[in-house]
């Protein structure tokens, strides 16, 4: 973010810390970013209202499925059974 001109850093109270402040360029972006975040949240809520259960539950269900067996292992099994992969 510093390279993009969005923040300035300076030494903090001790060697373990730095102060980070937004530049004027970054401050001009804040309102637009907040608007984008709010629009994203509202859109997600609208999509969830159309579904039989929330997207957040979909994510949790997918995580649980991948905890049972990884995506990599699932693909490897499919490939092992595919003669074209042999």
Secondary structure, DSSP 8 states (H G I E B T S, - for coil): -TTTTSEEEEE-SSTT-EEEEE-HHHHHHHHHHHHHHHHHHHHHHHHHHHSSS-HHHHHHHHHHHHHHS-HHHHHHHHHHT-GGG-
